[in-house]
Amino acid sequence: MAKVELYVKTTCPYCIRARQLLDGKGVAHEDYVVDMGGPKKAEMIQRTGGRTTVPQIFIDGQHIGGCDDLMALESRGKLDELLAA
């Protein structure tokens, strides 16, 4: 199973939606909470090339984007391929 990482804020509805999709598929994911900024937020900005919005999602180190990007992969049938790698 692929390594899935999410940079999230606690009350962000898009973060919750992305986690629900992954949880529904039984996919384990590591969440980095960036509510208060700090080193993880700086890491997120660096890894995404400057993006500051959440969630920011990575699958096996590949930047997927945000919630809409994750949902688009799912609707095109491509998400399961990435998760199985």
N, CA, C and O atoms as a GROMACS GRO file, in nm:
protein
  340
    1MET      N    1   0.085  -0.118   0.000
    1MET     CA    2   0.000   0.000   0.000
    1MET      C    3   0.089   0.124   0.000
    1MET      O    4   0.196   0.125   0.061
    2ALA      N    5   0.045   0.226  -0.067
    2ALA     CA    6   0.120   0.350  -0.081
    2ALA      C    7   0.124   0.428   0.050
    2ALA      O    8   0.036   0.414   0.136
    3LYS      N    9   0.228   0.509   0.065
    3LYS     CA   10   0.238   0.599   0.180
    3LYS      C   11   0.160   0.726   0.146
    3LYS      O   12   0.189   0.794   0.047
    4VAL      N   13   0.063   0.758   0.230
    4VAL     CA   14  -0.022   0.875   0.206
    4VAL      C   15   0.000   0.975   0.320
    4VAL      O   16  -0.010   0.941   0.438
    5GLU      N   17   0.031   1.100   0.281
    5GLU     CA   18   0.054   1.206   0.378
    5GLU      C   19  -0.040   1.322   0.347
    5GLU      O   20  -0.059   1.360   0.231
    6LEU      N   21  -0.098   1.378   0.452
    6LEU     CA   22  -0.187   1.493   0.438
    6LEU      C   23  -0.144   1.602   0.534
    6LEU      O   24  -0.121   1.577   0.652
    7TYR      N   25  -0.132   1.723   0.482
    7TYR     CA   26  -0.114   1.842   0.565
    7TYR      C   27  -0.254   1.900   0.582
    7TYR      O   28  -0.319   1.934   0.483
    8VAL      N   29  -0.299   1.912   0.707
    8VAL     CA   30  -0.439   1.948   0.734
    8VAL      C   31  -0.450   2.052   0.844
    8VAL      O   32  -0.356   2.077   0.920
    9LYS      N   33  -0.568   2.113   0.849
    9LYS     CA   34  -0.610   2.193   0.964
    9LYS      C   35  -0.728   2.120   1.026
    9LYS      O   36  -0.808   2.058   0.956
   10THR      N   37  -0.740   2.129   1.157
   10THR     CA   38  -0.836   2.050   1.233
   10THR      C   39  -0.980   2.068   1.187
   10THR      O   40  -1.052   1.969   1.171
   11THR      N   41  -1.024   2.191   1.164
   11THR     CA   42  -1.164   2.215   1.133
   11THR      C   43  -1.192   2.240   0.985
   11THR      O   44  -1.303   2.279   0.949
   12CYS      N   45  -1.094   2.219   0.901
   12CYS     CA   46  -1.109   2.243   0.758
   12CYS      C   47  -1.203   2.140   0.695
   12CYS      O   48  -1.175   2.020   0.701
   13PRO      N   49  -1.314   2.184   0.634
   13PRO     CA   50  -1.407   2.087   0.575
   13PRO      C   51  -1.348   2.009   0.458
   13PRO      O   52  -1.384   1.893   0.436
   14TYR      N   53  -1.257   2.069   0.384
   14TYR     CA   54  -1.193   1.999   0.272
   14TYR      C   55  -1.099   1.891   0.323
   14TYR      O   56  -1.087   1.784   0.263
   15CYS      N   57  -1.032   1.920   0.434
   15CYS     CA   58  -0.944   1.821   0.497
   15CYS      C   59  -1.026   1.702   0.546
   15CYS      O   60  -0.988   1.586   0.528
   16ILE      N   61  -1.138   1.732   0.609
   16ILE     CA   62  -1.226   1.628   0.661
   16ILE      C   63  -1.277   1.541   0.546
   16ILE      O   64  -1.280   1.419   0.556
   17ARG      N   65  -1.316   1.605   0.438
   17ARG     CA   66  -1.368   1.531   0.320
   17ARG      C   67  -1.261   1.440   0.260
   17ARG      O   68  -1.289   1.325   0.226
   18ALA      N   69  -1.139   1.490   0.249
   18ALA     CA   70  -1.030   1.408   0.194
   18ALA      C   71  -1.002   1.288   0.284
   18ALA      O   72  -0.984   1.176   0.236
   19ARG      N   73  -0.999   1.312   0.415
   19ARG     CA   74  -0.975   1.202   0.509
   19ARG      C   75  -1.088   1.100   0.504
   19ARG      O   76  -1.064   0.979   0.513
   20GLN      N   77  -1.212   1.147   0.490
   20GLN     CA   78  -1.325   1.055   0.482
   20GLN      C   79  -1.315   0.964   0.359
   20GLN      O   80  -1.345   0.845   0.368
   21LEU      N   81  -1.274   1.020   0.248
   21LEU     CA   82  -1.258   0.939   0.126
   21LEU      C   83  -1.153   0.831   0.150
   21LEU      O   84  -1.176   0.714   0.119
   22LEU      N   85  -1.039   0.871   0.204
   22LEU     CA   86  -0.931   0.774   0.227
   22LEU      C   87  -0.970   0.671   0.333
   22LEU      O   88  -0.943   0.552   0.317
   23ASP      N   89  -1.034   0.717   0.440
   23ASP     CA   90  -1.079   0.625   0.544
   23ASP      C   91  -1.180   0.524   0.489
   23ASP      O   92  -1.177   0.406   0.524
   24GLY      N   93  -1.270   0.572   0.403
   24GLY     CA   94  -1.370   0.485   0.342
   24GLY      C   95  -1.308   0.377   0.255
   24GLY      O   96  -1.367   0.270   0.236
   25LYS      N   97  -1.191   0.404   0.202
   25LYS     CA   98  -1.119   0.305   0.122
   25LYS      C   99  -1.027   0.219   0.208
   25LYS      O  100  -0.961   0.128   0.157
   26GLY      N  101  -1.024   0.247   0.338
   26GLY     CA  102  -0.937   0.171   0.427
   26GLY      C  103  -0.790   0.206   0.412
   26GLY      O  104  -0.704   0.123   0.442
   27VAL      N  105  -0.762   0.327   0.367
   27VAL     CA  106  -0.624   0.370   0.342
   27VAL      C  107  -0.569   0.439   0.466
   27VAL      O  108  -0.626   0.538   0.514
   28ALA      N  109  -0.459   0.388   0.516
   28ALA     CA  110  -0.391   0.454   0.628
   28ALA      C  111  -0.323   0.579   0.575
   28ALA      O  112  -0.267   0.579   0.465
   29HIS      N  113  -0.327   0.684   0.655
   29HIS     CA  114  -0.263   0.809   0.614
   29HIS      C  115  -0.204   0.878   0.735
   29HIS      O  116  -0.256   0.866   0.847
   30GLU      N  117  -0.096   0.948   0.711
   30GLU     CA  118  -0.032   1.026   0.817
   30GLU      C  119  -0.074   1.171   0.799
   30GLU      O  120  -0.054   1.230   0.693
   31ASP      N  121  -0.133   1.227   0.905
   31ASP     CA  122  -0.180   1.364   0.901
   31ASP      C  123  -0.082   1.454   0.976
   31ASP      O  124  -0.041   1.424   1.088
   32TYR      N  125  -0.046   1.564   0.913
   32TYR     CA  126   0.037   1.665   0.976
   32TYR      C  127  -0.052   1.788   0.998
   32TYR      O  128  -0.092   1.854   0.902
   33VAL      N  129  -0.082   1.817   1.123
   33VAL     CA  130  -0.171   1.928   1.156
   33VAL      C  131  -0.090   2.057   1.156
   33VAL      O  132   0.010   2.071   1.228
   34VAL      N  133  -0.134   2.152   1.074
   34VAL     CA  134  -0.062   2.278   1.058
   34VAL      C  135  -0.145   2.397   1.105
   34VAL      O  136  -0.130   2.508   1.054
   35ASP      N  137  -0.234   2.373   1.202
   35ASP     CA  138  -0.320   2.480   1.255
   35ASP      C  139  -0.241   2.600   1.302
   35ASP      O  140  -0.282   2.714   1.277
   36MET      N  141  -0.130   2.579   1.368
   36MET     CA  142  -0.054   2.687   1.429
   36MET      C  143   0.072   2.722   1.350
   36MET      O  144   0.161   2.788   1.403
   37GLY      N  145   0.080   2.679   1.227
   37GLY     CA  146   0.200   2.707   1.148
   37GLY      C  147   0.314   2.618   1.191
   37GLY      O  148   0.296   2.497   1.208
   38GLY      N  149   0.430   2.675   1.209
   38GLY     CA  150   0.545   2.600   1.258
   38GLY      C  151   0.620   2.525   1.150
   38GLY      O  152   0.599   2.548   1.031
   39PRO      N  153   0.708   2.434   1.195
   39PRO     CA  154   0.795   2.364   1.099
   39PRO      C  155   0.721   2.279   0.997
   39PRO      O  156   0.763   2.270   0.882
   40LYS      N  157   0.610   2.216   1.038
   40LYS     CA  158   0.536   2.132   0.942
   40LYS      C  159   0.470   2.217   0.834
   40LYS      O  160   0.463   2.175   0.718
   41LYS      N  161   0.422   2.335   0.870
   41LYS     CA  162   0.363   2.425   0.770
   41LYS      C  163   0.472   2.472   0.674
   41LYS      O  164   0.450   2.476   0.552
   42ALA      N  165   0.588   2.506   0.726
   42ALA     CA  166   0.701   2.546   0.640
   42ALA      C  167   0.741   2.432   0.548
   42ALA      O  168   0.772   2.454   0.431
   43GLU      N  169   0.742   2.311   0.601
   43GLU     CA  170   0.774   2.193   0.520
   43GLU      C  171   0.672   2.176   0.409
   43GLU      O  172   0.709   2.148   0.294
   44MET      N  173   0.543   2.192   0.441
   44MET     CA  174   0.436   2.180   0.341
   44MET      C  175   0.457   2.281   0.229
   44MET      O  176   0.448   2.246   0.111
   45ILE      N  177   0.483   2.405   0.264
   45ILE     CA  178   0.500   2.510   0.164
   45ILE      C  179   0.620   2.479   0.075
   45ILE      O  180   0.615   2.499  -0.047
   46GLN      N  181   0.726   2.430   0.135
   46GLN     CA  182   0.845   2.394   0.057
   46GLN      C  183   0.816   2.276  -0.036
   46GLN      O  184   0.855   2.278  -0.152
   47ARG      N  185   0.749   2.173   0.015
   47ARG     CA  186   0.722   2.053  -0.065
   47ARG      C  187   0.624   2.079  -0.178
   47ARG      O  188   0.629   2.011  -0.281
   48THR      N  189   0.535   2.177  -0.161
   48THR     CA  190   0.432   2.203  -0.262
   48THR      C  191   0.469   2.315  -0.357
   48THR      O  192   0.390   2.352  -0.444
   49GLY      N  193   0.588   2.369  -0.342
   49GLY     CA  194   0.629   2.478  -0.431
   49GLY      C  195   0.561   2.610  -0.400
   49GLY      O  196   0.544   2.694  -0.488
   50GLY      N  197   0.521   2.628  -0.274
   50GLY     CA  198   0.465   2.756  -0.233
   50GLY      C  199   0.318   2.756  -0.198
   50GLY      O  200   0.265   2.860  -0.159
   51ARG      N  201   0.252   2.645  -0.211
   51ARG     CA  202   0.109   2.642  -0.177
   51ARG      C  203   0.090   2.654  -0.026
   51ARG      O  204   0.164   2.594   0.052
   52THR      N  205  -0.011   2.731   0.013
   52THR     CA  206  -0.036   2.754   0.156
   52THR      C  207  -0.173   2.704   0.201
   52THR      O  208  -0.203   2.708   0.320
   53THR      N  209  -0.255   2.659   0.108
   53THR     CA  210  -0.388   2.611   0.144
   53THR      C  211  -0.382   2.465   0.186
   53THR      O  212  -0.288   2.393   0.153
   54VAL      N  213  -0.484   2.422   0.259
   54VAL     CA  214  -0.494   2.282   0.301
   54VAL      C  215  -0.625   2.224   0.253
   54VAL      O  216  -0.721   2.298   0.230
   55PRO      N  217  -0.631   2.093   0.236
   55PRO     CA  218  -0.522   1.999   0.256
   55PRO      C  219  -0.424   2.001   0.140
   55PRO      O  220  -0.456   2.044   0.029
   56GLN      N  221  -0.305   1.954   0.168
   56GLN     CA  222  -0.207   1.924   0.064
   56GLN      C  223  -0.176   1.776   0.080
   56GLN      O  224  -0.140   1.730   0.189
   57ILE      N  225  -0.191   1.701  -0.027
   57ILE     CA  226  -0.189   1.555  -0.022
   57ILE      C  227  -0.074   1.501  -0.105
   57ILE      O  228  -0.048   1.546  -0.217
   58PHE      N  229  -0.005   1.404  -0.047
   58PHE     CA  230   0.106   1.335  -0.113
   58PHE      C  231   0.080   1.185  -0.109
   58PHE      O  232   0.039   1.131  -0.006
   59ILE      N  233   0.103   1.120  -0.220
   59ILE     CA  234   0.097   0.974  -0.227
   59ILE      C  235   0.232   0.925  -0.275
   59ILE      O  236   0.276   0.957  -0.386
   60ASP      N  237   0.298   0.847  -0.191
   60ASP     CA  238   0.435   0.800  -0.218
   60ASP      C  239   0.527   0.914  -0.260
   60ASP      O  240   0.606   0.901  -0.353
   61GLY      N  241   0.515   1.026  -0.189
   61GLY     CA  242   0.602   1.140  -0.215
   61GLY      C  243   0.560   1.228  -0.331
   61GLY      O  244   0.616   1.336  -0.350
   62GLN      N  245   0.463   1.184  -0.409
   62GLN     CA  246   0.414   1.262  -0.524
   62GLN      C  247   0.306   1.358  -0.477
   62GLN      O  248   0.209   1.316  -0.413
   63HIS      N  249   0.322   1.485  -0.508
   63HIS     CA  250   0.222   1.584  -0.469
   63HIS      C  251   0.098   1.567  -0.555
   63HIS      O  252   0.103   1.580  -0.678
   64ILE      N  253  -0.014   1.539  -0.489
   64ILE     CA  254  -0.141   1.520  -0.558
   64ILE      C  255  -0.214   1.652  -0.572
   64ILE      O  256  -0.280   1.678  -0.673
   65GLY      N  257  -0.203   1.736  -0.469
   65GLY     CA  258  -0.274   1.864  -0.466
   65GLY      C  259  -0.367   1.866  -0.346
   65GLY      O  260  -0.335   1.813  -0.240
   66GLY      N  261  -0.482   1.929  -0.365
   66GLY     CA  262  -0.579   1.942  -0.256
   66GLY      C  263  -0.693   1.844  -0.267
   66GLY      O  264  -0.686   1.744  -0.340
   67CYS      N  265  -0.799   1.873  -0.193
   67CYS     CA  266  -0.915   1.784  -0.189
   67CYS      C  267  -0.978   1.766  -0.326
   67CYS      O  268  -1.011   1.655  -0.366
   68ASP      N  269  -0.996   1.877  -0.399
   68ASP     CA  270  -1.058   1.867  -0.532
   68ASP      C  271  -0.976   1.779  -0.625
   68ASP      O  272  -1.031   1.704  -0.705
   69ASP      N  273  -0.844   1.788  -0.614
   69ASP     CA  274  -0.757   1.705  -0.698
   69ASP      C  275  -0.771   1.558  -0.661
   69ASP      O  276  -0.773   1.471  -0.748
   70LEU      N  277  -0.782   1.530  -0.531
   70LEU     CA  278  -0.801   1.392  -0.484
   70LEU      C  279  -0.934   1.337  -0.535
   70LEU      O  280  -0.941   1.224  -0.582
   71MET      N  281  -1.039   1.417  -0.525
   71MET     CA  282  -1.172   1.375  -0.570
   71MET      C  283  -1.174   1.355  -0.722
   71MET      O  284  -1.242   1.264  -0.771
   72ALA      N  285  -1.102   1.437  -0.794
   72ALA     CA  286  -1.095   1.422  -0.940
   72ALA      C  287  -1.027   1.290  -0.976
   72ALA      O  288  -1.071   1.221  -1.068
   73LEU      N  289  -0.920   1.255  -0.906
   73LEU     CA  290  -0.855   1.126  -0.929
   73LEU      C  291  -0.952   1.012  -0.903
   73LEU      O  292  -0.957   0.915  -0.979
   74GLU      N  293  -1.028   1.023  -0.796
   74GLU     CA  294  -1.127   0.920  -0.763
   74GLU      C  295  -1.233   0.908  -0.871
   74GLU      O  296  -1.268   0.798  -0.912
   75SER      N  297  -1.284   1.021  -0.918
   75SER     CA  298  -1.392   1.016  -1.019
   75SER      C  299  -1.343   0.963  -1.153
   75SER      O  300  -1.421   0.906  -1.229
   76ARG      N  301  -1.214   0.981  -1.182
   76ARG     CA  302  -1.157   0.928  -1.307
   76ARG      C  303  -1.110   0.784  -1.292
   76ARG      O  304  -1.062   0.724  -1.389
   77GLY      N  305  -1.121   0.727  -1.171
   77GLY     CA  306  -1.078   0.590  -1.149
   77GLY      C  307  -0.927   0.573  -1.137
   77GLY      O  308  -0.875   0.462  -1.150
   78LYS      N  309  -0.856   0.682  -1.113
   78LYS     CA  310  -0.710   0.678  -1.107
   78LYS      C  311  -0.656   0.668  -0.964
   78LYS      O  312  -0.540   0.630  -0.945
   79LEU      N  313  -0.737   0.700  -0.864
   79LEU     CA  314  -0.688   0.701  -0.727
   79LEU      C  315  -0.647   0.563  -0.679
   79LEU      O  316  -0.542   0.548  -0.617
   80ASP      N  317  -0.726   0.463  -0.707
   80ASP     CA  318  -0.694   0.328  -0.661
   80ASP      C  319  -0.561   0.280  -0.720
   80ASP      O  320  -0.486   0.208  -0.654
   81GLU      N  321  -0.532   0.319  -0.844
   81GLU     CA  322  -0.403   0.281  -0.906
   81GLU      C  323  -0.288   0.341  -0.828
   81GLU      O  324  -0.189   0.272  -0.802
   82LEU      N  325  -0.299   0.467  -0.790
   82LEU     CA  326  -0.192   0.532  -0.713
   82LEU      C  327  -0.177   0.469  -0.575
   82LEU      O  328  -0.066   0.452  -0.525
   83LEU      N  329  -0.289   0.436  -0.513
   83LEU     CA  330  -0.284   0.380  -0.378
   83LEU      C  331  -0.230   0.239  -0.376
   83LEU      O  332  -0.174   0.195  -0.275
   84ALA      N  333  -0.246   0.166  -0.486
   84ALA     CA  334  -0.201   0.027  -0.492
   84ALA      C  335  -0.053   0.015  -0.517
   84ALA      O  336   0.007  -0.090  -0.493
   85ALA      N  337   0.008   0.121  -0.567
   85ALA     CA  338   0.149   0.117  -0.603
   85ALA      C  339   0.240   0.090  -0.484
   85ALA      O  340   0.362   0.084  -0.500
   0.00000   0.00000   0.00000
